[in-house]
Amino acid sequence: QFSEDEMCVICAPDYPAAHEGPVNLTELENSEWILREAGSGSREFFMRVVAPRLEHWHEAFQLNTTEALINSVSAGLGLGCLSRLSAEPAIRDGRVK
C-alpha cells in the first residue's frame, strides 16, 4: 500500500458549522459549493456521494486547481470537497477547517 486518503468537506474558519467533530449533513443544506472541474476525482466523489444526500445545494463555481479551491473556501465563498491529503496543509495552518 502506497498511501491512504479520505475525502473531506472544508469550510472557512468562521463558517457557522465549523465546530470540532463530525458535521451532520443537514448542517450543509442550502450551502454554496466550490467544486473542481468536470472529470476530477473530487468532483465525481461529491456528485456521487455528497450531492444526493443534500436536498438543497448550489454550485457557486468550479475551479481547475486545488489551491484555487482552498483559497476560495478560505475567503468564505463556499464549501469544498477534497481529499484530506490535499486539504491537510491548509487545515494545519488554519486557512480552512
C-alpha positions as CSV (number, residue, x, y, z in Angstrom):
1,Q,0.0,0.0,0.0
2,F,1.4,3.4,-1.0
3,S,-0.8,5.7,1.0
4,E,-4.3,6.1,2.4
5,D,-6.6,9.1,1.9
6,E,-10.2,10.0,2.5
7,M,-12.5,12.7,1.3
8,C,-13.4,15.7,3.5
9,V,-15.6,18.8,3.3
10,I,-13.7,22.0,4.0
11,C,-15.0,25.4,5.0
12,A,-13.8,28.8,6.1
13,P,-12.7,29.0,9.7
14,D,-15.7,31.2,10.6
15,Y,-18.3,29.1,8.8
16,P,-21.2,28.5,11.3
17,A,-20.9,24.7,11.3
18,A,-17.1,24.9,11.7
19,H,-17.1,23.3,15.1
20,E,-14.8,20.5,16.2
21,G,-16.0,17.0,15.4
22,P,-18.2,15.5,12.7
23,V,-20.8,17.6,11.0
24,N,-24.3,16.4,10.2
25,L,-25.1,16.7,6.5
26,T,-28.2,18.7,7.4
27,E,-25.9,21.5,8.6
28,L,-24.6,21.7,5.0
29,E,-28.1,22.2,3.4
30,N,-28.5,25.4,1.3
31,S,-24.8,25.8,1.0
32,E,-22.8,27.2,-1.8
33,W,-20.2,24.7,-3.1
34,I,-16.9,25.3,-4.9
35,L,-16.1,22.3,-7.0
36,R,-13.2,21.1,-9.1
37,E,-13.7,20.8,-12.9
38,A,-15.6,18.0,-14.6
39,G,-13.6,14.8,-14.7
40,S,-11.8,15.4,-11.4
41,G,-12.0,12.7,-8.7
42,S,-13.1,15.1,-6.0
43,R,-15.9,16.5,-8.1
44,E,-17.0,12.9,-9.1
45,F,-17.0,11.9,-5.4
46,F,-19.1,15.0,-4.5
47,M,-21.6,14.3,-7.2
48,R,-21.9,10.6,-6.4
49,V,-21.7,10.6,-2.6
50,V,-22.4,14.1,-1.1
51,A,-24.9,15.8,-3.5
52,P,-27.5,13.0,-3.5
53,R,-27.7,13.4,0.3
54,L,-28.3,17.1,0.2
55,E,-31.8,18.3,-0.6
56,H,-30.7,21.8,-1.5
57,W,-27.2,22.9,-2.6
58,H,-25.8,25.2,-5.2
59,E,-22.6,25.2,-7.2
60,A,-21.1,28.6,-6.8
61,F,-18.4,28.0,-9.4
62,Q,-15.8,25.5,-10.4
63,L,-12.0,25.8,-10.4
64,N,-9.2,23.9,-12.0
65,T,-6.7,23.7,-9.2
66,T,-6.8,22.5,-5.6
67,E,-5.0,25.6,-4.3
68,A,-7.6,28.0,-6.0
69,L,-10.4,26.0,-4.4
70,I,-8.8,26.1,-1.0
71,N,-8.2,29.9,-1.3
72,S,-11.8,30.5,-2.4
73,V,-13.1,28.4,0.5
74,S,-10.8,30.2,2.9
75,A,-12.2,33.5,1.7
76,G,-15.7,32.3,2.7
77,L,-17.1,31.9,-0.9
78,G,-18.4,28.4,-0.2
79,L,-17.7,24.9,0.9
80,G,-15.3,22.5,-0.8
81,C,-14.9,18.7,-1.1
82,L,-11.3,17.5,-1.4
83,S,-9.1,14.6,-0.4
84,R,-7.7,15.0,3.1
85,L,-4.1,14.8,1.8
86,S,-4.8,17.8,-0.4
87,A,-6.6,19.8,2.3
88,E,-4.3,18.9,5.2
89,P,-1.7,21.7,4.8
90,A,-4.5,24.4,4.7
91,I,-6.2,22.7,7.7
92,R,-3.0,22.7,9.7
93,D,-2.2,26.4,9.0
94,G,-5.8,27.4,9.9
95,R,-6.9,28.7,6.4
96,V,-9.8,26.2,6.4
97,K,-11.5,23.8,8.7
